[in-house]
Amino acid sequence: MKKASLSNWLLFLVPSIIGVILFMIPLKIGDGWKVPIAFLADKLAGFVEPAMPFAAMVLIIISAVGSVIFLFIRKDESTKPPFVQTLFKVTPFWTLTRVVGAVFAVMVTYKLGPEAIWSENTGGLLLSPDGLVSFLYTIFLFAGLFLPLLLNFGLLEFFGTMMVKVMRPLFKLPGRSSIDALTSWVGDGTIGVLLTSKQYEDGHYTKREAAVIATTFSIVSITFSIVIITTVGLENYFVPFYATVALIGLVLGLIMPRIYPLSKKPDEFIDGSPQTGTEESLPEGYNVISHGLENALATADKNRSPGKMVNEGFRNVLDMWIGVAPIVMAFGTIATMLAEYTSIFTILGKPFVPYLNLLGIPQAAEAGSLMVVGITDMFLPALLAEGMISDPITLFTVATISVIQLIYLSEVGGLILGTKIPVNIWDLIVIFLLRTVIALPIVAGVAHLLF
């Protein structure tokens, strides 16, 4: 291992430790536990809460107008296009989606048009002062600014080398993906998706790897899990509940990368170059620790400029604000409207009724629709179960399934669609259904043991 200076060691250790604390270490704050990045976002959201719906609307309109303008501007084919082009130059489909998001945002803010769009259970749920879209702008601000602490100073290189012997054979993923998974698990699934997207765009993940990580390891955080189990009145069972979530997360992590549609994603990078298989090999004379440290120190040494970090942080923020939030607004509003005003999820849930009966789940007829409504929003199954379901076995099943499904169009699903990660709406629906079908026997077994 090459000798490194003290300043190089400090440049690796100090920003990396701060990044881990901010994104990955839950702290006891008030009555609950939160990672500092979520606490900062909550605090800012509370401070700017009255103005957030209007501010979010303005930013979503800017995204839509800019994208429409850039439809008529020829793409700069240079190797490094201008940043403004990367913000606004998207395909016609995504331009239309941003425009739909902007129209919904205006209607919700001013309560224009049909109430089905702006009611507190649809668009109003997303763009209220404390709604998801409003909160996303604050979490994006801090996540975007501080992501370079995790990305640029060697942490991923160190842990990537250390974890490759675990992640590659078990989950068919590079070792550095362990940081994405841990960030999602203890922090927030949205942060995990953003971290994965940035790593994919920077050429560290192939298309298949990015798709697998975003849809399999963007786990609902401990904080949200507590809210879900409390909503169904089973908070005293949190430990077995979360242990079940962890077990199923591991099982699905083993299965999902090996089956359609994730197994069919190409193992090529964002620029189209193929994976060679040598990216994670150990040079002669090195072990995983020495090679990981050398890679980490070399990466840290390339990032000595504070200005570069700040510039990259603000670019991250703008990329999320302009590219992601409008997509969440568009897909989230449509999905919650379907859940609130149509019987589509009751119809789609019918095939689950005999499956639930087979697994011995009481009130299967009522629970069937709750197996599919979660694709719109993670809270909806628990909220609907509260007044619909009385049996504790069924309540436990609904709560657990709603957490492990992951693909919520009002949050993680919409977020994935808004990034460059190569996953489409059909992929998300198939993954959502497969996760549900595979997980149900495990959940049912645990529920019967508990009750």
C-alpha positions in Angstrom: 0.0 0.0 0.0 1.3 3.4 -1.0 2.2 5.8 1.8 -0.3 8.7 2.3 0.2 12.1 4.1 -1.7 13.0 7.3 -3.7 15.6 5.3 -4.8 12.9 2.9 -5.9 10.6 5.8 -7.8 13.5 7.4 -9.4 14.3 4.0 -10.7 10.8 3.8 -11.7 10.3 7.4 -13.3 13.7 8.5 -15.8 14.2 5.6 -16.6 10.5 5.5 -17.4 10.3 9.2 -19.5 13.5 9.0 -21.4 12.0 6.1 -22.0 8.8 7.9 -23.3 10.7 11.0 -25.6 12.9 8.8 -27.1 10.1 6.7 -26.8 6.9 8.6 -26.7 7.3 12.4 -30.2 7.6 14.0 -30.2 10.0 17.0 -32.7 10.3 19.8 -34.5 13.5 19.0 -37.6 14.4 21.0 -39.8 11.4 21.2 -38.3 9.5 18.3 -35.2 8.5 16.4 -34.1 10.3 13.2 -31.0 10.6 11.1 -29.7 14.2 11.3 -30.4 14.9 7.6 -34.1 14.1 8.1 -34.1 16.1 11.3 -32.7 19.1 9.5 -35.2 18.7 6.7 -38.1 18.5 9.2 -36.9 21.6 11.0 -36.6 23.6 7.8 -40.0 22.2 6.6 -41.6 23.5 9.8 -40.0 26.9 9.5 -41.0 27.4 5.8 -44.2 25.4 6.0 -46.8 28.1 5.2 -44.9 29.1 2.0 -43.9 25.7 0.8 -46.9 24.8 -1.4 -46.5 28.0 -3.4 -42.7 27.7 -3.6 -43.0 24.1 -4.7 -45.6 25.1 -7.3 -43.3 27.8 -8.7 -40.3 25.3 -9.0 -42.5 22.7 -10.7 -43.7 25.3 -13.2 -40.1 26.4 -13.9 -39.3 22.7 -14.5 -42.2 22.3 -17.0 -41.7 25.6 -18.8 -37.9 25.0 -19.1 -38.5 21.5 -20.5 -41.0 22.8 -23.1 -38.5 25.5 -24.2 -35.7 22.9 -24.5 -37.9 20.7 -26.7 -37.3 23.2 -29.5 -33.6 23.8 -28.7 -31.1 21.4 -30.4 -29.2 19.2 -28.1 -25.6 20.0 -27.5 -23.8 16.8 -28.4 -20.5 17.8 -26.7 -19.0 15.3 -24.2 -20.0 17.5 -21.3 -23.3 19.4 -22.2 -24.2 22.6 -20.3 -25.7 22.0 -16.9 -28.9 23.8 -17.8 -29.4 21.3 -20.7 -29.0 18.4 -18.3 -31.7 20.0 -16.1 -34.3 20.7 -18.8 -33.5 18.6 -22.0 -35.6 15.5 -21.5 -37.7 13.3 -23.7 -41.2 14.4 -24.9 -42.8 11.9 -22.5 -41.0 13.3 -19.4 -41.7 16.9 -20.6 -45.4 16.1 -20.7 -45.1 14.5 -17.3 -43.5 17.7 -15.9 -46.3 19.8 -17.5 -49.0 17.5 -16.0 -47.2 17.9 -12.6 -47.2 21.7 -13.0 -50.9 21.8 -13.9 -51.8 19.7 -10.9 -49.6 21.9 -8.7 -51.5 25.0 -9.8 -54.9 23.4 -9.4 -54.0 22.2 -5.9 -52.5 25.5 -4.7 -55.5 27.5 -5.9 -58.2 24.8 -5.6 -59.1 25.0 -9.2 -61.0 22.5 -11.3 -62.4 19.2 -10.0 -62.1 18.5 -6.3 -60.9 15.0 -7.1 -57.5 16.6 -8.1 -57.0 19.0 -5.2 -58.7 17.3 -2.3 -56.7 16.5 0.9 -56.6 12.8 0.0 -55.2 13.3 -3.6 -53.1 16.2 -4.8 -53.6 18.0 -1.5 -52.0 15.1 0.3 -48.9 15.7 -1.7 -48.7 19.5 -1.9 -50.1 20.5 1.5 -47.8 22.5 3.8 -46.7 19.3 5.4 -47.2 17.1 2.4 -44.7 14.8 0.6 -43.8 17.1 -2.2 -43.3 20.0 0.1 -41.1 17.9 2.4 -39.1 16.5 -0.6 -37.9 20.0 -1.5 -36.4 20.4 2.0 -34.9 16.9 2.2 -33.5 17.4 -1.3 -31.8 20.6 -0.2 -29.8 18.9 2.6 -29.4 15.6 0.9 -28.1 17.2 -2.3 -25.7 19.6 -0.5 -24.2 16.9 1.8 -24.2 13.9 -0.6 -20.6 14.7 -1.7 -19.5 13.9 1.8 -20.6 10.2 1.2 -19.6 10.2 -2.5 -16.4 12.1 -3.0 -14.0 11.4 -0.1 -13.3 7.6 -0.4 -16.0 6.1 1.8 -17.7 4.2 -1.0 -14.3 3.0 -2.4 -13.3 1.7 1.1 -16.5 -0.1 1.9 -17.0 -1.1 -1.7 -13.8 -3.1 -1.6 -14.5 -4.5 1.8 -18.1 -5.7 1.0 -17.6 -7.0 -2.5 -17.2 -10.6 -1.2 -20.7 -10.3 0.4 -22.7 -8.2 -2.0 -21.5 -9.8 -5.3 -22.3 -13.5 -4.6 -25.4 -12.9 -2.5 -27.1 -10.0 -4.3 -25.1 -9.8 -7.6 -24.2 -6.2 -6.7 -20.9 -4.3 -6.2 -19.6 -3.8 -2.7 -20.2 -0.1 -2.7 -24.0 -0.7 -2.9 -23.8 -1.7 0.8 -23.7 2.0 1.6 -26.8 2.7 -0.5 -28.7 -0.1 1.3 -27.6 1.0 4.8 -28.5 4.7 4.0 -32.0 3.6 3.0 -32.5 1.3 5.9 -31.6 3.6 8.7 -32.2 6.9 7.0 -34.8 7.1 4.2 -35.6 5.2 1.0 -35.7 8.5 -1.0 -32.1 9.3 0.0 -31.1 5.8 -1.0 -32.6 6.3 -4.4 -30.9 9.6 -4.9 -27.6 8.1 -3.9 -28.1 5.2 -6.3 -29.0 7.6 -9.1 -25.9 9.7 -8.6 -23.7 6.6 -8.5 -25.3 5.4 -11.7 -24.8 8.7 -13.5 -21.2 8.8 -12.4 -20.6 5.4 -14.0 -20.2 3.3 -10.8 -23.2 1.0 -11.4 -24.4 -0.7 -14.5 -28.1 -0.4 -15.6 -29.0 -3.7 -14.0 -27.2 -2.8 -10.8 -28.8 0.6 -10.5 -32.3 -0.9 -11.2 -31.7 -3.7 -8.6 -30.5 -1.3 -5.9 -33.2 1.3 -6.3 -36.1 -1.2 -6.4 -34.8 -3.8 -3.9 -32.8 -1.9 -1.3 -34.6 1.4 -0.9 -36.1 0.2 2.3 -38.6 2.1 4.3 -36.8 3.7 7.2 -37.3 2.7 10.8 -39.1 6.0 11.4 -41.8 5.4 8.8 -42.1 1.8 10.0 -42.9 2.9 13.5 -45.6 5.2 12.1 -47.1 2.3 10.1 -47.3 -0.2 12.9 -48.7 2.5 15.3 -51.4 3.4 12.7 -52.8 -0.2 12.9 -52.6 -0.2 16.7 -49.9 -2.9 17.0 -47.0 -0.7 18.2 -46.3 -3.2 21.0 -45.3 -5.7 18.3 -42.8 -3.4 16.7 -39.8 -5.7 17.4 -41.2 -8.8 15.7 -42.7 -6.6 13.0 -39.4 -5.0 12.1 -37.5 -8.3 12.4 -40.0 -9.7 9.8 -39.4 -6.7 7.6 -35.6 -7.3 7.8 -35.9 -11.0 7.1 -38.2 -10.4 4.1 -35.9 -7.7 2.9 -33.0 -10.2 2.9 -35.0 -12.9 1.1 -36.2 -10.5 -1.6 -32.7 -9.1 -2.0 -31.6 -12.7 -2.8 -34.5 -13.4 -5.2 -35.4 -10.2 -7.1 -32.1 -9.7 -8.9 -32.3 -13.2 -10.3 -35.8 -13.0 -11.8 -37.6 -10.9 -14.4 -37.6 -7.9 -14.9 -34.4 -7.0 -13.1 -32.5 -10.0 -14.4 -33.1 -8.8 -18.0 -31.5 -5.3 -17.5 -28.3 -5.0 -19.4 -24.9 -5.1 -17.5 -23.7 -2.0 -19.2 -22.9 1.5 -17.9 -24.8 4.7 -18.6 -22.5 5.4 -21.5 -23.3 2.0 -23.1 -19.9 0.5 -22.2 -20.1 -3.1 -21.0 -19.1 -4.4 -17.6 -15.7 -6.1 -17.9 -15.7 -8.0 -14.6 -12.3 -6.5 -13.6 -13.8 -3.4 -11.8 -13.5 -5.0 -8.4 -10.6 -7.4 -8.7 -7.8 -7.3 -6.2 -4.3 -6.4 -7.4 -1.5 -8.8 -6.5 -0.1 -8.2 -3.0 -3.2 -6.5 -1.7 -6.0 -7.6 0.7 -9.4 -6.1 0.8 -8.5 -3.6 3.6 -5.2 -2.3 2.1 -6.7 -2.1 -1.4 -9.9 -0.4 -0.1 -7.8 2.2 1.9 -5.6 2.9 -1.1 -8.6 3.5 -3.3 -10.3 5.7 -0.6 -7.2 7.8 -0.1 -6.7 8.3 -3.8 -10.3 9.4 -4.2 -10.0 11.8 -1.3 -6.8 13.3 -2.8 -8.7 14.2 -6.0 -11.3 16.3 -4.0 -9.3 18.9 -2.1 -11.3 21.9 -3.4 -14.1 23.0 -1.1 -15.5 25.0 -4.0 -15.9 21.9 -6.1 -17.8 20.2 -3.3 -20.2 23.1 -2.8 -20.7 23.5 -6.6 -21.5 19.8 -6.9 -23.8 20.0 -3.9 -25.9 22.8 -5.4 -26.0 21.0 -8.8 -27.4 17.9 -7.0 -30.1 20.1 -5.3 -31.2 21.7 -8.6 -31.2 18.4 -10.3 -33.6 17.0 -7.7 -35.8 20.0 -7.5 -36.2 20.3 -11.3 -36.2 16.7 -12.3 -37.7 14.6 -9.5 -40.4 16.6 -7.6 -42.6 17.3 -10.7 -42.6 13.6 -11.5 -43.7 12.7 -7.9 -46.5 15.3 -8.2 -47.8 14.0 -11.5 -47.7 10.2 -10.7 -48.6 10.6 -7.1 -51.7 12.7 -7.8 -52.9 10.3 -10.5 -52.3 7.3 -8.3 -54.1 8.7 -5.2 -57.0 9.8 -7.4 -57.4 6.2 -8.7 -57.3 4.9 -5.1 -59.8 7.5 -3.8 -62.4 7.8 -6.5 -62.4 4.5 -8.4 -62.8 0.8 -7.6 -59.8 -0.2 -9.6 -57.8 -1.4 -6.6 -60.8 -3.4 -5.3 -60.9 -5.1 -8.7 -57.2 -5.6 -8.9 -57.1 -7.0 -5.4 -59.7 -9.8 -6.2 -57.0 -12.3 -7.2 -55.3 -11.9 -3.8 -58.5 -13.0 -1.9 -58.1 -16.8 -2.6 -54.3 -16.5 -1.9 -55.0 -14.8 1.4 -57.6 -17.5 2.2 -55.1 -20.2 1.4 -52.6 -18.6 3.8 -55.3 -18.5 6.5 -55.5 -14.7 6.7 -58.9 -13.6 8.2 -61.0 -11.0 6.5 -59.4 -11.9 3.2 -62.1 -10.2 1.1 -61.5 -6.8 2.8 -57.7 -7.3 2.8 -57.4 -8.1 -0.9 -57.6 -4.5 -2.1 -55.1 -3.5 0.5 -52.5 -5.7 -1.1 -52.4 -3.5 -4.2 -53.5 -0.1 -3.0 -50.0 0.4 -1.5 -48.6 1.1 -5.0 -50.0 4.5 -4.7 -48.8 5.4 -1.2 -47.2 3.5 1.6 -49.6 4.9 4.2 -52.8 4.1 2.4 -53.0 0.3 3.3 -52.5 1.1 7.0 -54.9 4.1 6.9 -57.6 2.0 5.2 -57.1 -1.0 7.4 -57.6 1.1 10.5 -61.4 1.3 9.9 -61.8 -1.8 7.7 -59.9 -4.6 9.5 -60.3 -5.8 13.1 -58.3 -9.0 13.2 -54.7 -8.6 14.5 -53.4 -11.3 12.1 -54.7 -9.3 9.1 -53.6 -6.0 10.6 -50.1 -7.3 11.1 -50.0 -8.7 7.6 -51.3 -5.5 6.0 -48.7 -3.3 7.9 -45.8 -5.6 7.1 -46.7 -6.0 3.4 -47.2 -2.2 3.1 -43.6 -1.6 4.3 -41.8 -4.2 2.2 -43.6 -3.4 -1.1 -41.4 -0.3 -1.6 -42.7 0.8 -5.0 -44.9 3.7 -3.9 -45.7 6.0 -6.8 -46.3 8.9 -4.5 -42.7 8.5 -3.2 -40.0 6.0 -4.0 -41.7 4.8 -7.3 -42.2 8.3 -8.5 -38.7 9.2 -7.5 -37.2 6.4 -9.5 -39.2 7.4 -12.5 -37.9 10.9 -12.2 -34.2 9.8 -12.2 -32.1 8.3 -15.0 -32.3 4.9 -13.4 -33.4 2.5 -16.3 -36.7 1.4 -14.8 -40.1 2.1 -16.4 -43.7 2.1 -15.0 -44.3 -1.5 -16.1 -41.1 -2.7 -14.4 -42.3 -1.0 -11.2 -45.8 -2.6 -11.3 -44.3 -6.1 -11.9 -41.7 -5.7 -9.1 -44.4 -4.5 -6.7 -46.6 -7.5 -7.4 -43.7 -10.0 -7.2 -42.5 -8.6 -3.9 -46.1 -8.9 -2.5 -46.6 -12.5 -3.7 -43.2 -13.7 -2.5 -43.5 -12.0 0.9 -47.0 -13.0 1.9 -46.3 -16.6 3.0 -43.5 -15.4 5.3 -45.7 -12.6 6.8 -48.6 -14.9 7.2 -46.5 -17.5 9.0 -45.1 -14.9 11.5 -48.5 -13.4 12.0 -50.0 -16.8 12.9 -47.1 -17.5 15.4 -47.7 -14.1 17.1 -51.5 -14.2 17.3 
